[in-house]
Amino acid sequence: MPVNKNALIRYKTIDLCLRNRQRRWTLENLIQAVSDALYEYEGIDKGISKRSIQADIQFMRSDKLGYNAPIVIVNKKYYTYEDPNYSIINIPLNPQDLNKMSEAVEVLKQFRGFSHFYDLHEIVQKLEDHVYTASHNTSPIIDFEKNDDLKGLEYLGTLYNAIIQKKVLMLTYQSFKAKAAETFAFHGWWLKEYKNRWFVVGIRKEGGMVLNLALDRLHQVTIDETLPYIPANTNAQEYYKDVVGVTVSHNVRPSTVQLFVSKTHAPYVETKPLHPSQIILEETEEGIVIQLEVQINYELEKEILGFGDGMIVIAPGMLKRKISERMKLGYLNYERELNNQTAQ
């Protein structure tokens, strides 16, 4: 049963009072304590009625929230807990609650790296510790793909806030091909994650080419408050709609790509398409033929090569030749290594 914030404040205040056995608590005392708490936390100055407090006590006594609070009245006047060690905050979680909390903690932990969620980290840690204690360190049932050692994650928060606040970034960046790092102004439009690797996407100047900059190649990130921000002229969904991965060739039309997939790999490709445009052209005993409408890029080639002999390019011819050459080179490399081992 969902409980609103004010009700929780009332229950916790009553619980705090009844745990204090150094004082006797009449109904009027509880009304005053709850009224003070509502004013302190929520600014509510109209107080609380006698009827509401009596209803709260009955609710706490019930099992509707699992409290079953042992509230008794002494001398027909004073409220207290029959069990001096009882508190609603000590109620053990049931197995269903533990499972839900464990899943929620694992999901929330994926936001690490975003300074926007720094306040959330402490809450997640407390939840994680509570679940750990309550469940005797049971293993999580959700295992996310992650790489905690990936470089550049510490910049996520700064990049995220700069994009939200429309501020210009000053980046020190070194691509894989560059001999040295370069510092330049960058107008970030969005953050992109692909294969557990993060990119900041945007432009360097008005009318410039849209760039995907890998966070693991960043050396430094700061904000330049003096430069005017150039807003995005597209969005991520539109920008990446014709590609697999993050590499987009500007002013290039997508190609019709046809692939044969062996029967061993066909179920995986059917249930997890390589691209939203994927359709099945043919089904045989040997496998299936699929078709994509995509730009031919590095990520597409890697996907195809990842299936090894389980995927064959039918068209276009240019892609077929390129994959064939890379497969041949891979074969020669293995043959050379095997021959070296034999010679030793």
C-alpha positions, 0 to 999 in steps of 0.5 A: 500500500503506497504511503504519502510523505506526510503519513511517513512523517507522522508514523516516524514521529509517533515511533520516536516518541513511543521509543522514548521511555523517559517520558509519558506520552498522552494523546495530546503530547503525541498530537503536539509532537506530530504537529511540530514535526509537520511544521519543521519538515513540511511547513504545515502549520495547521496542526493535526487532529485528534482523530488523525493521530488515533487513526495513525496509531490504529494503522501502525498496530495493523499489518497493512505496512507490516508494522504490527506495532505493539502499542498499548495504553497504560493507566488508560492514558499513556501510550507506549510500546509493550516491547521496549526494543520495538521500532518501526525502523527495525521491521525486517524486510520480507524476501519479496522486498529484498529482491526488489531492493537488490534489483533497484540498487543494481540499477541505481549503481549504473549511474556512478560517474555522473556528478548529477547523481552524487547525492544519490550515491550515498543513498544507494550505498545505504540501501546496498548495505541494508540489503547486504545485511538483511540478505546475508550477502546474497548474489545479485540476480541482475548483472549489468555489462560494465567496465569500472576501470574504463578511463574518462568516466570521471568526466561524465558529470561535467559533460552532462551538466555542460550539455544540460546548461548549454555551456561550451566545453574546453577539451584536451583530447588525443585521438588514437592517430594523433601524436599529441593531445590538442585543446579546443572549444567543443559544443556538446550536444549529447552523450552516447554509449556504445559497447560499454564505451562513452562518447561526447557528441557535438561540434567544434565550430558553427557549421562544423562536422559532428564529432564523436569524441571518446571519453577514454581519450580525454585528458582534461575537461573544463567549462568556458563561460565566455563563449556562446553555445551553439545548439544542436541542429539534430538529435541522437535518434535522427543522427544515428538512424542509418548506422550500426554504432557511432561512426556516421559518414556525412552526406552518404546514403545508406547501402542495402546490405544482404547477409547470410546467417548460418542456422547456428547463429540465426536465432541470435540475429533474429532476436537481437537485430543488427539494426532496426531496418533488419528484415528476413529475405529468405529462410532455408535449412542452412540459415537465413538471409537478412537485409539492412539499410545502413551506412557501411562503417567500422562497427558494421564490419566488426559485427560481421567479423564477430560471427566468423564463418557464421555470417557471409556478406552477399551484397554489396560487392565492395563490403564482401571483398573487404570482409573477405580480405580481412578474413584472409588476413586473419587466417594468414596471421593464425597460420603464421603463429601456428607455424612459429609454435611448431618450429619451436 
